[in-house]
Amino acid sequence: MDELRRKAADRVVRKAFVKLKFADFTRTSRECVCAEPTPEVFQSLLEAAHARSSLSVRLLGAGVRFAGEEQVDDAPVQLDLFVEV
């Protein structure tokens, strides 16, 4: 969350979400409205999404949606994985 605060300090978080892809390549997602996502919020979302299938998870994504942000095809904004020092 520190990285999110540094990179988007001037933006207001509106929602938190998780997306899962299962072993058979089916997908599901879960999101909630929250202004300050915590690890507990993401854990709760993960548990709810994972309960939808008994299959193994092959891919997991987590992120936030910002207030006033229009998403094209419901695609979240990708943050950089590696930061140059």
N, C-alpha and C positions, 0 to 999 in steps of 0.2 A: 504494500500500500504506500510505502514511502516513495517508490518510483512513480506511482500514479500522482501523488501530491506534487512531486517535482515537475513532472512533464505536463500536467494539466491543472496547475494550481488555480487558474482563473476560470475553470469550468466546473459546473455543478453536476454531480453524479445523480442520476435519476433512478437507475435500475442496476441490479447485479444479475448475472446469468451464468449458467453452466450448460455446456453441450457435450453429449456423449455419443460416440460411435461404437456400436457393439461388434462382436466377432463376425456376425453375418452382414455387416455393413449397414444395418438399420441405424437410424439416428433418433435422438430425442433431445429436447432442451427443456430447461426450467428457468424461470426468472421471477424476480420479485421487485417491488418498488422499495427502494431504500436509499437514503441520502448518504449514509456512511457504512459501506459494506465492510464486514469484519470476517475473519476466518470462520467464525461460527455461522455466519449467513451463508457463505459458500459451502460449508459442510452440510448444512440443512438442505440446500438446493441439490447438492450432489446425491445425498441420500434419497431425496424424492425422485430424482431422475433415474437413479440406478434401480429403484424399486419397480420400474416399469418393465424390466426384462431380467431374466435369470441368466442371460448370456454374459460372457466375459467382455470387459470393456477394452477396446483396442486403441481408442483415442479420446482424450479429455481436453476440453477447452473451458476457460473461465474468463469473464471480463465484466465490463461495466458499460452502460449506455448513459450518455450525457443529456441533460435537460435541453430541449430545443434543437436537438440534433436529428436531422432527417436521415434515415438509413436507406440506402439503395439495396433492394433485395434482402433487407434485414441483415446486412453484413456489418459486423462490429469493426471498429477501428483497430488495426493491428499495431501494437506497440513494438518497438525494436527489442529484439532478444539480447543483442550485444551492444554495449555502449562503448564508444571509443573514449579513451582517457587522455 
